[in-house]
Amino acid sequence: MERSEFAPGDYVRLPARPDWGLGQVQSAIGTRVTVMFEHAGKVLVDTGVALLVPADDEEDL
């Protein structure tokens, strides 16, 4: 099993879909990251295809 750069509980954003809002990682295995977004619900993101970025400044949280 491949480790992901994201871990459950991490807060992230998907720059390609800013309208989805802030997301929280639910699970992460390799490049497959399941994220619960504020305005899009649960989404499976393949980080090998889509850029997912950490939301780590206080303004995001």
C-alpha positions as CSV (number, residue, x, y, z in Angstrom):
1,M,0.0,0.0,0.0
2,E,1.3,3.4,-1.1
3,R,1.5,6.2,1.5
4,S,-0.3,9.4,0.6
5,E,1.0,12.9,1.3
6,F,-2.4,13.6,3.0
7,A,-3.8,12.1,6.2
8,P,-7.3,11.8,7.6
9,G,-8.2,15.1,9.3
10,D,-6.0,17.3,7.1
11,Y,-7.8,20.3,5.6
12,V,-7.4,20.9,1.9
13,R,-8.6,22.9,-1.1
14,L,-8.9,21.9,-4.7
15,P,-7.8,25.0,-6.7
16,A,-9.6,23.8,-9.8
17,R,-12.9,24.0,-7.9
18,P,-12.7,26.9,-5.5
19,D,-16.5,26.8,-5.3
20,W,-16.3,23.5,-3.4
21,G,-14.8,25.4,-0.4
22,L,-12.7,23.9,2.4
23,G,-12.4,20.1,2.5
24,Q,-11.4,17.6,5.2
25,V,-9.6,14.4,4.2
26,Q,-11.5,11.3,5.2
27,S,-9.1,8.7,3.8
28,A,-6.0,8.7,1.7
29,I,-4.3,5.7,0.0
30,G,-1.6,6.5,-2.5
31,T,-3.0,9.1,-4.9
32,R,-6.7,8.4,-4.0
33,V,-7.9,10.9,-1.4
34,T,-11.5,11.0,-0.2
35,V,-12.4,14.5,0.9
36,M,-15.6,16.0,2.4
37,F,-16.0,19.4,0.9
38,E,-18.2,22.2,2.4
39,H,-20.2,22.7,-0.8
40,A,-19.7,19.5,-2.8
41,G,-19.9,16.7,-0.2
42,K,-17.8,13.6,-0.4
43,V,-15.5,13.5,-3.4
44,L,-12.7,11.0,-4.4
45,V,-9.8,13.0,-5.7
46,D,-6.9,11.4,-7.7
47,T,-3.9,13.6,-6.8
48,G,-2.1,12.1,-9.7
49,V,-4.5,14.0,-11.9
50,A,-5.9,16.9,-9.8
51,L,-3.9,19.3,-7.6
52,L,-5.0,19.1,-4.0
53,V,-3.4,21.7,-1.7
54,P,-3.1,21.9,2.1
55,A,-5.2,24.6,3.7
56,D,-2.9,25.4,6.6
57,D,-3.2,29.1,7.2
58,E,-5.6,30.3,9.9
59,E,-7.7,32.2,7.4
60,D,-8.7,28.9,5.7
61,L,-9.6,27.2,9.0
